[in-house]
Amino acid sequence: MMKEGFSTPESYSKKMGRREIEEGLMEYLSSPKSKEGLHPELADSFEAETTPEPLRRKDIEKEIEGFVDKNFEKVLPILLSGRLSHGELIKKLGITNEQIGLLGANYYIRTENGEPAIYQADEYNPEGRKISIDEYGEVSTSDLLALAYVKDAVRVDTQNEAERMGSKISHRYFLQSQNRYLCANDFGMRVWDEEEGRMAQGKADNVASFVNTVKHQLARIQENLNSVAYEQDRKIREEVSQEIPLPNYNDYENSDEYYAESSRCEQQIEQTVSKRVAQALSEQFTKNPGDKKLVLEAVPARKVRDHLHFNYDRIARKYGLVSDNAVADYENFKRYGHRKIERLLKKPSKKEKAGTSLQFLHSDFYKKPVIISGNFEIDQIVAEAKSGVRDIL
């Protein structure tokens, strides 16, 4: 004979308690976690590798311009001087091996004689070799500044026991300004596909490409800044070299002492020049806020000039000079096409020049301003573009 069972309040309470514990555990395991704590509201988006509204180039440009603007007094001396050692940059920017490791960079920090230095390991140097800031293609000022930006703007989230939860992704990168994770189809996260010959979707849990994009944006601003500072740097460097003369080799019996003193003087000169140029530019930008805006937004004049020959076909397409009829295209170019190309560079209006002391033009091709100096020949660039477009037609 079967007995009919009834739930008592006590057993019901225990069941509900277990259920709440299980639900709480599941939420804990599925919740993204950072150093700030759990983020259960991001559990669903943690799994979403793409976004219907990907970041565009101009979004990333504005992002980096905003970072430099916000930290301008701190990063100005760093951007101006390409000769600060890795150790000085690491200390100024507060970069750690933990941050480098999270970003998948192929270098690390090692301290020697109390000073941090950058080491890089490869197949020939498995233990790592020390690299200098001057080595071409190695870790540059903009590389380390890119890490500083990521430390400031990107939060690394992990998922507790991601594999157990059936997740394909163990960590994501949360872009604070956008209040969402960086996705595989965002500008900067995409990668070049050699086989397809085009940009392809990247990986949502790999931010190396994004850091490289940030680096290039910082290098662009650095190039603009050094172009603007060139004359002031030259003048101030002459003054400082008089104030801090380099030692005379003949005054030293020991060559090691001479080289040590030379190195000390050169470092002192660089630090003094960097400080004074930064101060002069800071005063200039306070007086002329449009100059600072130009430095942050402009495409470098060198790029406009030196990359021109890579873009003849794109220029022709931009101005509607290419069709299926090559003969007609060439005739149309001779009639009116060459005048269209004269739109490549345009002088700013009085209103656009307000608040600026720098000379600049508008690039119709890049849709950006170009800061110009004495060696930027407008007529020559336009003539070269006309000749290049005519040749491809």
C-alpha positions as CSV (number, residue, x, y, z in Angstrom):
1,M,0.0,0.0,0.0
2,M,1.5,3.3,-1.1
3,K,1.6,6.3,1.2
4,E,0.7,9.7,-0.1
5,G,3.6,12.1,0.5
6,F,3.1,15.7,1.4
7,S,5.8,18.5,1.5
8,T,6.3,20.0,4.8
9,P,7.1,23.8,5.1
10,E,10.6,22.7,6.3
11,S,11.4,20.4,3.3
12,Y,9.9,23.0,0.9
13,S,12.2,25.7,2.4
14,K,15.2,23.4,2.0
15,K,14.4,22.7,-1.7
16,M,14.0,26.5,-2.4
17,G,17.2,27.1,-0.6
18,R,19.1,24.6,-2.7
19,R,17.5,26.0,-5.8
20,E,18.6,29.5,-4.9
21,I,22.1,28.3,-4.2
22,E,22.2,26.5,-7.6
23,E,20.9,29.5,-9.4
24,G,23.4,31.7,-7.6
25,L,26.2,29.4,-8.5
26,M,25.2,29.3,-12.2
27,E,25.0,33.1,-12.2
28,Y,28.4,33.3,-10.6
29,L,29.9,30.9,-13.1
30,S,28.4,32.6,-16.1
31,S,29.1,36.2,-15.0
32,P,32.0,38.0,-16.5
33,K,34.5,39.0,-13.8
34,S,37.1,41.8,-13.6
35,K,39.2,43.2,-10.8
36,E,36.2,45.5,-10.1
37,G,34.0,42.4,-9.3
38,L,31.3,40.5,-11.1
39,H,29.3,41.8,-14.1
40,P,26.2,39.6,-14.4
41,E,24.5,42.1,-16.7
42,L,27.2,41.3,-19.4
43,A,26.7,37.5,-19.4
44,D,24.9,37.5,-22.7
45,S,27.1,40.0,-24.5
46,F,30.2,38.1,-23.3
47,E,29.3,35.4,-25.8
48,A,28.4,37.8,-28.7
49,E,31.6,37.9,-30.8
50,T,30.2,40.4,-33.4
51,T,28.1,43.5,-33.2
52,P,25.4,45.0,-35.6
53,E,27.0,48.4,-35.1
54,P,30.8,47.9,-35.4
55,L,33.2,50.7,-34.6
56,R,34.4,52.7,-37.6
57,R,37.8,54.2,-38.3
58,K,36.6,57.7,-37.2
59,D,35.3,56.2,-33.9
60,I,38.8,54.9,-33.1
61,E,40.4,58.2,-34.2
62,K,38.1,60.2,-31.9
63,E,38.8,57.7,-29.1
64,I,42.6,58.2,-29.3
65,E,42.3,61.9,-29.8
66,G,40.2,62.1,-26.6
67,F,42.8,60.0,-24.7
68,V,45.6,62.3,-25.7
69,D,43.6,65.4,-25.0
70,K,42.6,64.2,-21.6
71,N,46.2,63.3,-20.6
72,F,47.8,66.1,-22.7
73,E,50.1,67.5,-20.0
74,K,51.4,64.0,-19.2
75,V,51.9,62.6,-22.7
76,L,53.1,65.8,-24.4
77,P,56.7,65.5,-23.2
78,I,56.6,61.8,-24.1
79,L,55.3,62.3,-27.6
80,L,57.8,65.1,-28.2
81,S,60.9,63.1,-27.3
82,G,61.6,59.9,-29.1
83,R,64.8,59.6,-27.1
84,L,63.4,58.7,-23.7
85,S,64.6,55.3,-22.6
86,H,62.3,52.4,-22.2
87,G,62.9,52.5,-18.4
88,E,61.8,56.2,-18.2
89,L,58.7,55.5,-20.3
90,I,57.7,52.4,-18.2
91,K,58.0,54.4,-15.0
92,K,56.1,57.4,-16.4
93,L,53.3,55.3,-17.8
94,G,53.1,52.7,-15.1
95,I,53.2,49.7,-17.4
96,T,53.6,46.2,-16.0
97,N,54.3,42.7,-17.3
98,E,50.8,41.7,-16.3
99,Q,49.3,44.3,-18.8
100,I,51.7,43.3,-21.5
101,G,50.9,39.6,-21.0
102,L,47.1,40.2,-21.2
103,L,47.5,42.0,-24.5
104,G,49.6,39.3,-26.0
105,A,52.6,41.5,-26.8
106,N,55.9,39.7,-27.7
107,Y,58.1,41.6,-25.2
108,Y,58.4,41.9,-21.4
109,I,59.9,44.1,-18.7
110,R,63.0,43.0,-16.8
111,T,64.7,45.0,-14.1
112,E,68.4,45.3,-14.2
113,N,70.5,47.4,-11.8
114,G,67.3,48.8,-10.5
115,E,66.1,50.1,-13.8
116,P,63.3,48.6,-15.9
117,A,64.2,47.6,-19.5
118,I,62.4,45.9,-22.4
119,Y,63.4,42.4,-23.5
120,Q,62.2,40.5,-26.5
121,A,62.5,36.7,-27.0
122,D,62.7,35.0,-30.4
123,E,64.0,31.8,-31.9
124,Y,67.6,33.1,-31.8
125,N,67.3,34.5,-28.3
126,P,65.0,32.3,-26.2
127,E,66.2,33.9,-23.0
128,G,65.4,37.3,-24.4
129,R,67.6,40.2,-25.5
130,K,67.5,43.8,-24.4
131,I,66.2,46.2,-27.1
132,S,66.6,49.9,-27.3
133,I,64.1,52.6,-28.2
134,D,66.2,53.5,-31.3
135,E,66.1,50.1,-32.9
136,Y,64.0,50.2,-36.1
137,G,60.9,48.1,-36.0
138,E,61.2,47.4,-32.3
139,V,59.2,48.7,-29.3
140,S,58.6,52.4,-29.8
141,T,57.2,55.2,-27.8
142,S,53.8,54.8,-29.5
143,D,53.9,51.0,-28.6
144,L,54.2,51.8,-24.9
145,L,51.7,54.7,-25.1
146,A,49.2,52.3,-26.7
147,L,49.6,50.0,-23.7
148,A,49.0,53.0,-21.4
149,Y,45.8,53.8,-23.4
150,V,44.5,50.3,-23.1
151,K,45.3,50.2,-19.3
152,D,43.2,53.4,-19.0
153,A,40.3,52.6,-21.4
154,V,39.9,48.9,-21.6
155,R,38.9,46.4,-18.9
156,V,39.8,42.8,-19.2
157,D,36.9,40.5,-18.2
158,T,37.1,36.7,-17.6
159,Q,34.4,34.2,-17.2
160,N,34.5,31.8,-14.3
161,E,35.1,28.2,-15.5
162,A,34.2,29.2,-19.0
163,E,35.0,25.7,-20.4
164,R,32.7,24.1,-17.9
165,M,29.9,26.5,-19.0
166,G,30.4,25.5,-22.6
167,S,31.8,28.9,-23.6
168,K,34.2,29.2,-26.5
169,I,35.7,32.4,-25.0
170,S,37.5,32.7,-21.7
171,H,38.1,36.5,-21.7
172,R,36.8,39.7,-23.4
173,Y,37.9,43.3,-23.6
174,F,35.4,45.9,-22.4
175,L,35.8,49.3,-24.0
176,Q,34.8,51.8,-21.3
177,S,33.8,54.7,-23.6
178,Q,31.4,52.5,-25.6
179,N,30.1,50.5,-22.5
180,R,30.5,47.2,-24.4
181,Y,33.0,44.6,-25.4
182,L,35.2,45.0,-28.4
183,C,33.9,42.7,-31.1
184,A,35.6,40.8,-33.9
185,N,34.1,43.1,-36.6
186,D,35.0,46.4,-35.0
187,F,37.5,48.6,-36.8
188,G,40.9,47.8,-35.3
189,M,39.9,44.3,-34.3
190,R,39.8,43.1,-38.0
191,V,42.9,41.5,-39.5
192,W,44.3,41.2,-43.0
193,D,43.6,38.0,-44.8
194,E,46.5,37.2,-47.2
195,E,44.6,34.6,-49.2
196,E,41.5,36.8,-49.7
197,G,43.6,40.0,-50.1
198,R,41.2,42.0,-47.8
199,M,40.4,42.7,-44.2
200,A,38.6,39.9,-42.4
201,Q,36.9,39.4,-39.1
202,G,39.3,39.1,-36.2
203,K,38.9,37.3,-32.9
204,A,36.9,38.8,-30.0
205,D,39.3,37.5,-27.4
206,N,42.5,38.8,-29.2
207,V,43.1,42.5,-28.8
208,A,46.6,42.6,-30.4
209,S,45.3,44.0,-33.7
210,F,43.4,46.7,-31.8
211,V,46.5,47.7,-29.8
212,N,48.4,48.0,-33.1
213,T,45.7,50.3,-34.5
214,V,45.9,52.5,-31.4
215,K,49.7,52.6,-31.8
216,H,49.3,53.9,-35.4
217,Q,46.9,56.6,-34.3
218,L,49.3,57.7,-31.5
219,A,52.2,57.7,-34.0
220,R,50.1,59.9,-36.3
221,I,49.6,62.5,-33.5
222,Q,53.2,62.2,-32.5
223,E,54.3,63.0,-36.1
224,N,52.1,66.0,-36.2
225,L,53.3,67.2,-32.9
226,N,57.0,66.9,-33.8
227,S,56.4,68.6,-37.1
228,V,54.8,71.6,-35.3
229,A,57.6,71.6,-32.7
230,Y,60.5,71.3,-35.2
231,E,61.6,75.0,-35.2
232,Q,61.2,75.4,-31.5
233,D,63.1,72.2,-30.8
234,R,66.0,73.3,-33.0
235,K,66.2,76.8,-31.3
236,I,65.8,75.5,-27.8
237,R,68.3,72.6,-28.4
238,E,71.0,75.2,-29.5
239,E,70.4,77.2,-26.3
240,V,70.5,74.1,-24.1
241,S,73.7,72.8,-25.8
242,Q,75.4,76.1,-24.8
243,E,74.2,75.7,-21.2
244,I,75.2,72.0,-20.9
245,P,78.3,71.5,-23.0
246,L,79.4,68.0,-23.8
247,P,82.7,66.8,-22.2
248,N,86.0,66.9,-24.1
249,Y,87.6,63.5,-24.6
250,N,91.1,64.9,-24.0
251,D,90.1,65.9,-20.5
252,Y,89.7,62.3,-19.4
253,E,92.4,59.7,-18.7
254,N,89.8,56.9,-18.5
255,S,87.6,56.5,-21.6
256,D,84.9,54.8,-19.6
257,E,84.6,57.9,-17.4
258,Y,84.3,60.1,-20.6
259,Y,81.6,58.0,-22.1
260,A,79.7,57.9,-18.8
261,E,79.8,61.7,-18.5
262,S,78.9,62.1,-22.2
263,S,75.8,59.9,-21.6
264,R,74.9,61.8,-18.5
265,C,75.1,65.2,-20.3
266,E,73.2,64.0,-23.4
267,Q,70.4,62.6,-21.2
268,Q,70.3,65.9,-19.3
269,I,70.1,67.9,-22.6
270,E,67.3,65.7,-23.9
271,Q,65.3,66.0,-20.7
272,T,65.8,69.8,-20.6
273,V,64.9,70.3,-24.3
274,S,61.8,68.1,-24.0
275,K,60.6,70.0,-20.9
276,R,61.1,73.4,-22.5
277,V,59.6,72.5,-25.8
278,A,56.6,71.0,-24.1
279,Q,56.2,74.1,-22.0
280,A,56.4,76.3,-25.2
281,L,53.9,74.2,-27.0
282,S,51.5,74.1,-24.1
283,E,51.6,77.9,-24.0
284,Q,51.0,78.0,-27.8
285,F,48.0,75.6,-27.5
286,T,46.5,77.6,-24.7
287,K,46.7,80.8,-26.7
288,N,45.6,79.1,-29.9
289,P,43.3,76.1,-29.1
290,G,42.8,75.4,-32.8
291,D,46.4,74.4,-33.0
292,K,46.0,71.6,-30.5
293,K,42.8,70.4,-32.3
294,L,44.8,70.3,-35.6
295,V,47.6,68.3,-34.1
296,L,45.1,65.7,-32.8
297,E,43.0,65.5,-36.0
298,A,45.4,66.1,-38.9
299,V,46.8,63.6,-41.3
300,P,50.6,64.0,-41.5
301,A,51.9,66.0,-44.4
302,R,54.5,63.3,-45.1
303,K,51.7,60.7,-45.6
304,V,49.8,63.0,-48.0
305,R,53.0,63.5,-50.0
306,D,54.7,60.1,-49.8
307,H,51.7,57.9,-50.2
308,L,50.2,59.8,-53.1
309,H,51.5,57.3,-55.8
310,F,49.7,54.4,-53.9
311,N,46.3,56.1,-54.4
312,Y,46.1,57.2,-58.0
313,D,43.4,54.6,-58.8
314,R,41.4,55.6,-55.7
315,I,41.6,59.3,-56.6
316,A,40.4,58.5,-60.1
317,R,37.4,56.5,-58.7
318,K,36.7,59.2,-56.1
319,Y,36.2,61.9,-58.8
320,G,34.2,59.7,-61.1
321,L,37.0,59.4,-63.8
322,V,36.8,55.7,-64.3
323,S,34.1,53.8,-66.2
324,D,33.9,50.7,-68.5
325,N,35.0,52.9,-71.5
326,A,38.7,53.5,-71.2
327,V,38.9,55.8,-74.3
328,A,36.0,58.0,-73.1
329,D,37.6,58.1,-69.6
330,Y,40.8,59.5,-71.1
331,E,39.0,62.1,-73.2
332,N,36.9,63.2,-70.3
333,F,40.0,63.5,-68.1
334,K,41.6,65.8,-70.7
335,R,38.4,67.9,-70.9
336,Y,37.5,68.4,-67.3
337,G,39.0,65.6,-65.1
338,H,42.2,67.5,-64.3
339,R,40.2,70.3,-62.8
340,K,38.5,67.8,-60.5
341,I,41.8,66.7,-59.1
342,E,42.6,70.3,-58.1
343,R,40.0,69.7,-55.3
344,L,42.5,67.3,-53.6
345,L,43.8,70.2,-51.4
346,K,41.8,73.2,-50.4
347,K,42.6,76.3,-48.4
348,P,40.6,76.8,-45.2
349,S,38.1,79.7,-44.8
350,K,38.7,82.5,-42.3
351,K,36.1,80.9,-40.0
352,E,38.0,77.6,-40.1
353,K,41.3,79.4,-39.4
354,A,39.9,81.1,-36.2
355,G,41.9,80.1,-33.1
356,T,44.8,78.7,-35.1
357,S,48.3,80.0,-35.8
358,L,49.4,77.0,-37.9
359,Q,49.3,76.8,-41.7
360,F,47.1,74.0,-42.9
361,L,45.0,72.8,-45.8
362,H,42.0,70.4,-46.1
363,S,42.7,67.1,-47.8
364,D,39.6,66.1,-49.8
365,F,41.0,62.6,-50.2
366,Y,41.5,61.9,-46.4
367,K,38.7,64.3,-45.3
368,K,41.1,65.7,-42.8
369,P,43.3,68.8,-42.3
370,V,46.9,68.7,-43.2
371,I,49.4,70.8,-41.2
372,I,51.9,72.3,-43.7
373,S,55.4,73.7,-43.5
374,G,57.8,75.3,-45.9
375,N,58.7,72.1,-47.8
376,F,55.1,71.2,-48.6
377,E,54.6,72.1,-52.3
378,I,50.8,72.1,-53.1
379,D,51.1,72.7,-56.8
380,Q,53.7,69.9,-57.1
381,I,51.5,67.4,-55.3
382,V,48.4,68.2,-57.4
383,A,50.5,68.1,-60.6
384,E,51.8,64.7,-59.6
385,A,48.3,63.4,-58.9
386,K,47.1,64.6,-62.3
387,S,50.0,62.8,-64.0
388,G,49.5,59.6,-62.0
389,V,45.8,59.5,-62.8
390,R,46.4,60.2,-66.5
391,D,48.9,57.3,-66.6
392,I,46.4,54.8,-65.1
393,L,43.7,55.9,-67.5
